[in-house]
Amino acid sequence: MTKKKMDVLRTTMLLTIYQELADKTIEMLEKYNDDQLIASTLVAQGLRVYKSTLSDEEFKDMLKTIVNDAEKIKPFFDGKEKTIN
């Protein structure tokens, strides 16, 4: 398989995973009605995956990247009415 084809497959998989997780997040937000609880749990789970798969140096670099790119993160909801972006 060519690199280009592998990149396309990986991008497709990323978009699929992203959408599945977004759908599950919306489901949980509607079910539990606690934005902070859901967000903190998702962040904790993501960090656990990184901690389990990256070296200590890579993990620290990932955390720095997250902090440095914080302004690029779009809100999940549009305004106070919680319209999904």
Secondary structure, DSSP 8 states (H G I E B T S, - for coil): --HHHHHHHHHHHHHHHHHHHHHHHHHHHHHH--HHHHHHHHHHHHHHHHHHHS-HHHHHHHHHHHHHTGGG---SEEGGGTEE-
